[in-house]
Amino acid sequence: MDEHILHFVSALRAAGVRVSPPEAAEALVAAGSVELDDRHTFRAALRGTLVKRSTDLDVFEQLFELYFSPYGSRGGQLPEVDPLEDLPELPREALEALGAELRDLLERLERMSDLELALLVREAGREAIEGLESLLQRGMVGRAILDGLGAGSGADAALDRFQAALRAAGMDEEGARGWRDRMRQQLDRLRAAVRGTVDAEFDRRDAQRRRDRLRSDLSRAPLGATTPRESAEMARLVERLGRKLDSLPELRRRPRRRGALDMQRTWRANLQSGGVPFRLRWEKPPQHKPQVAALCDISNSMQSTVRFMLHFLYRLQDRFSRVRTFVFVSGTVEVTGEFAEADASTAIDRAMQPRDIAWYSSTNYGRSLESFASEYPDAVTPRTILLVLGDGRGNYTPPRAEILGALHGRARRVVWFNPESRLSWGLGDSAMPAYVPHCTQVAEVRNLVQLEAAIDAMVAPPGR
């Protein structure tokens, strides 16, 4: 049971649900405290310990049905089993005709709830299901599971022998047929559970393969080049990338293993020695997660990618309370409030046409940096990652790279994501060569693969 729940937890993680080891341990304890025949309470116990965000509920429900339903995730009902009170007393010696393995299985099925049956099928079929790749393999995998449980191709012949043994023991024809039918119903219940589980697992794997192919294609497509039908999947990819920033590591320049000396705890720990501090106690070091200040170029030269970049910033700000977002063309304005108050589409529309700057004017990076540094001096601190999203093309205006250098001196990091190929940096009006020396990290970000790699590098500790 515990192993099956841990496999379920692994499936949740693979689907993007964040589950920590302590939460997985809590799920095991919660599941062990409820009765397995109470499926509703069992589901609530797992959901309460494993799901923290409402956006993960659909994934949890789908996978719960797959892992803990005797008919997989396809719905439907298992065949009914006739009540025992309508049958005559069963001679125990007749059960020997079934064979030890099938007899033990049928006795277990008599006592099993639907949830226990689902667990039985999943555990018995774990290895066989791992090899399920083709539609034509479903029957073979189902037969392998039934063979492993002792209910393979010889089960029907064993039921015939069982009926004959009942007649030989003196039971009338109607009673013998009733017992055979009941045993057959239990086998039909098991076979339906196996068939439903295999079919649902194939559906899940097939859908996952199709999603992976689509994501792979989208990941390599130029930013902004997707069709409207693909935009929803692109948004989910951005959300998945944003989750990487949920656990930003400690980025202190001089990491400390411990905090300052805790005098009160040290004094209490040394009362037996008369207050002589033989055993020192230390405070836990503060966990200062970095803040993010993002500057996004919304000029005409960025139109093909600016919506994507702003969508990424929206998701970033939605996930963290210490993110400030700014847009610029020939001046800079903060749009953090718009992102906090409106839905993604509305916020992005407002950010692309802000009221306080001439968004339709020619790009001037130097003036925009000067505006940012003078009007928002508190936006960059020693804990700030300054993230610039832009192509560095300023229409031959002075780049004012020294301002970026001054910001670099105050910030924890300066990171620049450029949607143009590196081969074009420095050509025409591109001022990227002037800005690169003042950046901690500069990355070409033309598709989601490059964006994911750039984010990995951005959140990695210095020196890695």
N, C-alpha and C positions, 0 to 999 in steps of 0.2 A: 504494500500500500504506500509506504513512504517513498519507495523508489519510483512508483508511478506518479506521485505528486511532484517529485523532483523533475521527472521528465516533462510534466505539464508546465512547471516553472521555466524549464529550458525553452519550451515552445513559446511561452509568453515573451521571454527575453528576445528570442529570434524574431518575434513579430514587432519588437520595438517597445514593449512594456518594461519599464524599469522596476526590477525586483532585486533588492539587496539580499545578501546571505542571512542577516537577522530576520528579514521579512519572510524568507523561505522557511526558516526554522519555526517562526510563529505560525505559519500555515500548517506545518506538520502537527504542531501541538493542538491547534484549533480543530483540524480534521480528526484527530484522535479523540476529541472530547464530545463528538456527536455520533449518533447512530447512523450507520450506512444506509439503512432503509428509509431514512428521512432525507431525501435528496434535496429538498428545498433548503433545509438548515445546513446541509453539507455545502451546497453552493454558496450560501450566505457567509459561511465560515471562511471559505477560500477567498471570496470576493472582498471581504472585510480586511483580510490580511495582505492581499497581493495587489489590490488596485487602489491607487492614490488619486488618479486623475479621471475625470468623467470621460475624457477623450479615449481612454483605454477600455471602457466598459464593453463596447461592441466586440473588440478583439477577445476580451475575456470570455464573453458569452459564446462566441463562435468556437473557441478552443475548448471551453468546458463541455459543450455538446459533443465535440469530437472525442474528447478523452474520457468523459464520464457518462455518456449515453449509450445504452445497449444497441441503439440503431444509428450510431455515428451522428453526423450533423445533418442528416437528411430528413429528420422528423419521422413520422409514422409510428405505428404501434406494433409491439411484438405479438405473436400469436397467443391466444388465450389458452389456459390450461384448466381442464375440468377439475372440479372440487373432489377431494378424496372421499368425502362421506358417501358418495354415490357408488363406491366400489366395495366389493367384498374384501375380507381380510387377506393380506398377501402372505403366502407361504414363503418363508425366508429361503428355503432350499431352492426355490425356483429361480432366485436371483443369480445363482451360480451359472445358469445358462447364458447370462449376459457376458461373462468374463469379468475378471477383477477390475480392469481399468474402466470399462464402460459402466459397470455397476457403481463404482465409487463416484464417477462423474455424474451419473443420474441422481445419486443420493445428494451430492453437493448442489445440483441444480434445483432440487426440491426445496432447499433451504435458502436459496439465493434471491435477494432483491434485484431489481433491474440495475441498480448502481453496482452491486457486487458482480453481476454478470458482465457489465461493461469492463470492470477492472480485470476480470478473469480473461476476457477475450484480448484485451490490450496487452496484458502480461504474456499470454501464451503466444501472441502473434508479433512480438516486438522484432525478432530477427527477420521473420518472413516479410513483414511490412517494410522493413528497411530497403529491401530489394525491389519495391513496387515502383516501376517506371513507366510501363506500357499498359494501355487499356486491355490488351490481351492477357496480361499477367494476373488480372483480378481473380479469375477462377482458380488459377494455380495457387495463388497466395491463400485464398480461402480454404482450399483443400488441405494445404500444409498446416494451417492453424487447427482445423478439425482433426487431422491425423495426430497432431501433437497432443491434443486433448483426449484422444482415444475415441473419437466419434467419427472416424473416417468411413471409407466405403463399405466396411464390413458391419457397420452398425445396424443396418436394416435386417441383414441376415441374423444377427444376434437377437433382434426383437422377435423374429419368427421362431427361433429356438426357445426364447423366453415364453412365448405364448404356448408352444407345445409342452413345455415343462409345467406350466400352470394347469393345462388339461390333464397331464399325467398325474398331477398332485390331487386331482379330483375336483377342480374348479369347473363350473359349467362354461359353455361356449361364450355366453354373453359377458360373464365376468372376466374371462381370459382375454377376450377382445377389448374390453374396457381398459384393463391394465396395459395391454399392448398400446392402445391408442394414447393413453396418458403418457407412457414413456416416449412415444413418438412425438407427442406435443412438446415435451421437454426438449427433445432433440431439434424439433422445428424452431423452437424459441432460441436455442443456441445457434442454429444455422442462420436464422434471420439476423441475430446480433453480429455474427461473423461477417455476413454479406453486407450489412449496413455499415459496419466499421471499415471494411476494406474499400467499399465504394466511396465513403466519405473521405477516407484518407487519400484515395487517388484524386478525388476532386480537389482537395486542399493542395496536394502537391502539384497538380496540373495548373491550378490557378496561380500558385506561387511561381512556377516556372514562367508563366506568361507575364506576370508582373515583373519578374527579374529581367526578362528580355526587354520589356518596355523601358524599365528603369535604366538598363544598360544603354539602350539607344538614346534615351533622353539625356543621360549623364554625359554623353559625348556630343550632343547637339549644341550648337552655339547658343549662348544665353539670349533669350528673346526671339529665337527662331522657331519656337514650338507653335503648334496649331491650338485654337481654343479648346478642342477636345482633349488635348494633352495637358492643358494648364492645371487641371485638378491634380493629376499625378505629379506634375512638377512641384506643386505646392506641398504635397506630401513628402517629396524628396527634400525640399527645403526644411520642412519641419524635422525630418530625421537628422539632417545635418545640424540643425539648431540644438538637438539633444546633446550633441557632443560638448556643448558649452555648459551643460547642467553641472558638470563636475570639474570646473576650471581648477587646475592645480594651484597650489601655493607658489607664487612667483617671486618670493623675496629674494633680493640679491645676495643676502647672507642668511641662508636658512639656519634656524636654531632648533635644536632638539628639545629644548625646554624653555620655559619662561623665567620670570624673575623668582627670587627666593620668596617662598610663602612663609612669613614669620609666624603667623598664628598656627598653621599646621605643623611647622617645625617645633614650636614650643610644646604643643600638645603631644607630639610624638616622642619628646624627650623628657617627659615628666618624671619617669622612673630614674633617670640619671641626674636628677636635680637641676634640670634645665640646661645641662651641658649638651650642645648640639652635635651628638654623635650621628644622628640620622637627620639628614636634610630633606625638606619637602619643597617641591618647586611648583609654581603655577603652570598651568597649561599654556603653551604659547598661543597667542591670538591667531585665529585663522582669517587672515585678511584676503578675501577674494578680490580680484582686480575689478575695477570699474571700466566701462567702455564708453568712449566718446567717438561717434561715427560721423564722418564728413562725406557726403555723397554729391557728386557732380551731376546736375540734372540738365545740363546744356544739350543743345541739339546733337552734338557729336556723340552723346551717350544715349540717345533716344532708343536705340535697339536693345539696350540692356538695362536701362535705368529702372524700369518697372520691376524687373527681377531683383535688382540690387535693393530697391526700396522694400520689396516684399521680404527679402532676407533680413533687412534691418528691422522691419515690423515684427517678425517672428523673434528676432533677437531681443528686442525691447519687451515683447510680450512675456518672455521667459525670465527676464531679470529686471529687478527694480532699479539697478544702478546703471542704466544705459541711457545716454543722452544722444539724440539724433539731430544732425544739422544737414541742411542742403545748401548748395551754393551754385552761382553762375559767375556773376561779377561782384558778389557780396554774399554774406553768409547769414542764414536765419535758422533758428532752432524750431524743429517740428516735433519735439518730444511730446508736447501736449496733444497734438493731433493724433499721434500714434496711440496715445493712452486712452483717448476718448472715443475714437471711431473704429468701425470695422476696417478690415484690411483694405478693401477696395476703395472705400471713401477716404481713408487716411492717405493712401498712395496718390489718389487724384489730387488731394489738397497739397501734398508735399511736392508734386510736380509743377504746381502753379501757385506758389506761396504769395501771399498778399504783400509781404514786406520787402521783396526784392524783385528786380526786373528779370524774371525768369526767361524772357524772350531775348535778352541782350546777348552780346558776344561774351565768350568765356574769358575770365581774367583770374587765373589762379593766384597771382601775387596779391591782388586786391582782396580776394576772398580769404586768403590766409591772414592778411592784415586785419580784416574785419573780424574774423574768428578770434584772433589773439587779443584784440583790444576790447571787443564787446562781450566776450565770454571768458574772462581770465580765470574763473573758477572751474572751467570745464576740464582742465588738465591738471592733475596732481601726480605725485609720485606713485600713486596706485592705479593710474589710468592707462589703459591701452587705447592709443589714438589710432583709429582705423579710418583710412582714406580710401574711398571707392571712386576712381576716376581714371581718365585716359592721359592726364597730364598735358593736354593740348590747350594752350592759353592764347592762341591767335597772336603769337610773337610779342606778347606783353611781358614785362619783366617778371620772372618767376618768383622772385623774393624768397629764394630757397633758404636764406638765413633765418627767416621766420620759422620755417619748419624745423631748422636746426635748433632754434631756441625752445620750441615746443618739445623736441626730442630730449633736450636736457632736463625738462621738467617732468616728462612722462615716464612710465615704466617701459613702454614700448611704443614705437611708431610702426604701424603695419600698413602697407599700400597694396590694394588689389587693383590690377589694371586689366580691363577686358580686351586690350589690344595685344597682338603678338609682340614678343620681345624684339623681333626683327625690325619693328617699326618704331621702337623707342628711340628718340633722338632724330627721327626723320621729320622734315617739314617743321611744323610749329610745336612738336613734342618737346617738352622740357624735362622729361623723365631723367636724363643723365644728371641734371642739376639736383633733383630731389632724392635720387637713390642713396647718396652718401649719408643722408640724414634719416634714413629709415633702418629700423631693426630687421625688418623683413619686407621684401618686395616680391610679389607673385603675379605671374600671368594667370588670369582667371577668365577663361573663355568658355568653359563648360563646367558641369557639376563635378566631374572627376577632379578637375584642377581646383575647384572651390573646396571640395572636401579635403584635399591634400593641403591646401593653404590654411584651412581651419585647424587641422591637426598640428601644423607647424606653429600656428599662432598661439595655441593653448599649451604647447609643450614648454617645460621649464627651460630657462636659459642654459645654454651649453649642450643641449641634447640635439 
